[in-house]
Amino acid sequence: MRTFETTLTGSDTTIDGVVTRLPDSPYPETYRFDSVDDTLHLIIAKAIDGSWIRLEGTEPHMFGWVDELADKITTLQQKK
């Protein structure tokens, strides 16, 4: 899984975007979400203990986006 399209839930509407796996990271798994309209950028990583953390991204952000994006990544990985 290199790239896939997904949607995150915003406060008023959904946010369409593309998720890309970033290979050069000190974390086991790192992903970048870029919204289609270029208003949201989010980089999350799976830590060694299995938890997902936000490394950087657009401000302001919704705290639920990390969990929502991590769930979508995990679901996609399980389908393979």
Number of C-alpha atoms within 10 A of each C-alpha: 10 9 13 13 13 17 17 17 14 13 7 6 8 11 17 18 21 15 23 17 19 16 12 9 11 10 13 12 17 21 22 21 24 21 19 14 9 10 11 17 18 20 21 24 24 16 14 11 6 10 10 18 15 16 13 12 15 13 10 7 13 11 9 12 16 19 15 14 23 19 13 15 17 11 11 12 10 8 6 6
